[in-house]
Amino acid sequence: MKGVDGYTVWSGLRVDRTWCRVDYKTIKPHKSITSTDQFCDEKGNTNKVFPSMDWKKEFDSTDDGTTVRVEISFEKEADMETIIQMASRKALLLA
């Protein structure tokens, strides 16, 4: 299905409730999913302060399961660095 018209809004189980919106671009059953992920509020309104991420997930059957390849791309390198810094900061707080 190309040009999928749908999205999901989800949150982690943590107290600080970080919300994420996933806008699906393509879904090819048993082959791949492409989407754009963005931070948002609980109603799915995107937060433009944080960068969006384009995800490509590919699935390949193997003898004992499935191999999943994930590629995440950003509009610019600084956006990637922002997400890495956010993840590092959260990891330190959890330690």
C-alpha positions as CSV (number, residue, x, y, z in Angstrom):
1,M,0.0,0.0,0.0
2,K,1.7,3.2,-1.1
3,G,0.5,6.5,0.3
4,V,-0.9,5.1,3.4
5,D,-3.3,7.5,5.1
6,G,-2.8,6.7,8.7
7,Y,-0.8,7.4,11.8
8,T,-0.3,6.2,15.4
9,V,0.3,8.2,18.5
10,W,2.0,6.5,21.4
11,S,3.7,7.2,24.7
12,G,6.2,5.3,26.9
13,L,5.2,4.2,30.4
14,R,7.4,6.7,32.1
15,V,6.0,9.5,34.3
16,D,7.3,12.3,32.0
17,R,5.1,11.0,29.1
18,T,7.0,11.7,25.9
19,W,4.6,11.3,23.0
20,C,5.5,10.3,19.5
21,R,3.5,10.4,16.2
22,V,4.2,7.9,13.4
23,D,2.9,8.8,10.0
24,Y,3.0,5.8,7.7
25,K,4.1,6.4,4.1
26,T,4.1,2.9,2.7
27,I,3.3,-0.6,4.0
28,K,4.3,-3.6,1.9
29,P,3.1,-6.6,3.9
30,H,6.0,-9.0,4.9
31,K,8.5,-6.7,3.0
32,S,8.8,-3.2,4.4
33,I,7.3,-0.2,6.2
34,T,8.3,3.4,5.7
35,S,7.2,6.2,8.1
36,T,8.0,9.6,9.5
37,D,8.3,9.8,13.3
38,Q,7.9,13.1,15.2
39,F,7.5,14.2,18.8
40,C,3.9,15.4,19.6
41,D,1.4,16.0,22.3
42,E,-1.2,13.4,23.5
43,K,-3.5,14.5,20.7
44,G,-1.0,14.0,17.9
45,N,-0.1,17.6,17.3
46,T,3.5,17.6,16.2
47,N,6.2,19.4,18.2
48,K,8.3,21.3,15.7
49,V,11.0,22.1,18.4
50,F,12.3,18.6,17.8
51,P,13.4,17.1,14.5
52,S,11.5,14.4,12.6
53,M,13.0,11.1,11.6
54,D,12.3,9.0,8.5
55,W,12.2,5.3,9.2
56,K,12.6,2.4,6.7
57,K,12.0,-1.1,8.1
58,E,12.7,-4.1,5.9
59,F,11.8,-7.7,6.7
60,D,13.5,-10.8,5.4
61,S,12.4,-14.4,6.2
62,T,15.2,-16.7,7.4
63,D,15.2,-20.4,8.3
64,D,14.6,-19.6,12.0
65,G,12.7,-16.4,12.0
66,T,12.8,-12.9,10.4
67,T,15.7,-10.4,9.9
68,V,14.7,-6.8,10.4
69,R,16.8,-4.0,9.0
70,V,16.1,-0.5,10.2
71,E,17.4,2.7,8.5
72,I,16.7,6.1,10.2
73,S,17.5,9.2,8.3
74,F,17.3,12.9,9.1
75,E,17.0,16.1,7.1
76,K,20.4,17.3,8.4
77,E,23.2,15.9,10.6
78,A,22.4,18.4,13.4
79,D,18.9,16.8,13.7
80,M,20.5,13.4,14.3
81,E,22.9,14.9,16.9
82,T,19.9,16.4,18.7
83,I,18.2,13.0,19.0
84,I,21.4,11.3,20.1
85,Q,22.0,13.9,22.8
86,M,18.4,13.4,24.0
87,A,18.8,9.7,24.2
88,S,22.1,10.0,26.0
89,R,20.7,12.4,28.6
90,K,17.7,10.1,29.3
91,A,20.1,7.1,29.7
92,L,22.1,9.0,32.3
93,L,19.0,10.0,34.2
94,L,17.9,6.3,34.3
95,A,21.3,5.1,35.5
